[in-house]
Amino acid sequence: MTKLAKREEQIMQVFWDLQKAFIKEIIPHLPEPKPHYNSVATMVKILEDKGFLGHDSVGNVFQYYPLIQREDYQQHAMKDIVSQYFDNSYPRMLAFFAKQQNLSEADLKEIINMIKTKKQ
């Protein structure tokens, strides 16, 4: 799975939220400055070529839908971040965020409880 560029990821976030959409339907959901329709259409085509989107023909237009689930991409992206910046160490990553974000003891306990719940 390839890493998405910033605007590609923004477009995918909209598709993950909407599940199915025409290009004109996703543009209002994108952050400012709003890209031109043709720019979005080009990026959607690139996302389709990369295997992130599929489409159904509706008349003479395409309705697009995600082929990759948000959770799968999140997992892939997090593995890349942990690998590139934290020497494949999740404890180092968590320590970094705890320090940088000034996480409280309650926040850390909540994280531990979430991890325990997932493991059960």
HELIX and SHEET records of a PDB file:
HELIX    1   1 LYS A    6  LEU A   18  1                                  13    
HELIX    2   2 ILE A   23  ILE A   26  1                                   4    
HELIX    3   3 ILE A   27  HIS A   29  5                                   3    
HELIX    4   4 TYR A   37  ASP A   49  1                                  13    
HELIX    5   5 ARG A   70  PHE A   86  1                                  17    
HELIX    6   6 TYR A   90  GLN A  100  1                                  11    
HELIX    7   7 GLU A  105  LYS A  119  1                                  15    
SHEET    1   A 2 LEU A  53  VAL A  58  0                                        
SHEET    2   A 2 VAL A  61  PRO A  66 -1                                        
END                                                                             
